[in-house]
Amino acid sequence: MHSASSEAQAQTWAYFQANMAKYVAYLGEASSSLMDAAIGGSIRGFTTTERYDEVKAFFDANPCPRNARKIEQSLENIAISAKYRDMICAGGAVTEWLKAQ
């Protein structure tokens, strides 16, 4: 459902934020990969600097030490996607190349 639309992405992220304590309680002693999946699923597909800032601020305020690497990788993916999106929106060579494809 997360990738069905931008609204679904927003709802998934909002649900994760509102229920993070439940995720931590339920998955706290389990393999960290399960929480990694929950984190990744809740923020996958974000492509703006605003979302980057929001996700970073959330995890700065709600640290998950066992999942720090996944959070860092996810933030890096959002930042890269945001830069790429900004380049396309600005026009220029990238946009022309994409149109030609």
ChimeraX attribute file (.defattr): number of C-alpha atoms within 10 A of each C-alpha:
attribute: neighborCount
match mode: 1-to-1
recipient: residues
	/A:1	10
	/A:2	17
	/A:3	16
	/A:4	8
	/A:5	11
	/A:6	12
	/A:7	12
	/A:8	14
	/A:9	20
	/A:10	17
	/A:11	15
	/A:12	19
	/A:13	21
	/A:14	14
	/A:15	12
	/A:16	18
	/A:17	17
	/A:18	10
	/A:19	11
	/A:20	16
	/A:21	13
	/A:22	11
	/A:23	15
	/A:24	13
	/A:25	10
	/A:26	11
	/A:27	15
	/A:28	15
	/A:29	8
	/A:30	11
	/A:31	10
	/A:32	15
	/A:33	13
	/A:34	14
	/A:35	21
	/A:36	19
	/A:37	12
	/A:38	14
	/A:39	21
	/A:40	17
	/A:41	17
	/A:42	22
	/A:43	24
	/A:44	17
	/A:45	17
	/A:46	23
	/A:47	19
	/A:48	18
	/A:49	17
	/A:50	13
	/A:51	17
	/A:52	21
	/A:53	13
	/A:54	12
	/A:55	20
	/A:56	17
	/A:57	12
	/A:58	12
	/A:59	15
	/A:60	10
	/A:61	9
	/A:62	12
	/A:63	13
	/A:64	18
	/A:65	11
	/A:66	14
	/A:67	16
	/A:68	13
	/A:69	12
	/A:70	19
	/A:71	21
	/A:72	13
	/A:73	12
	/A:74	22
	/A:75	21
	/A:76	13
	/A:77	17
	/A:78	24
	/A:79	20
	/A:80	15
	/A:81	18
	/A:82	19
	/A:83	15
	/A:84	15
	/A:85	14
	/A:86	14
	/A:87	14
	/A:88	16
	/A:89	11
	/A:90	11
	/A:91	10
	/A:92	10
	/A:93	11
	/A:94	14
	/A:95	14
	/A:96	11
	/A:97	10
	/A:98	9
	/A:99	8
	/A:100	7
	/A:101	6
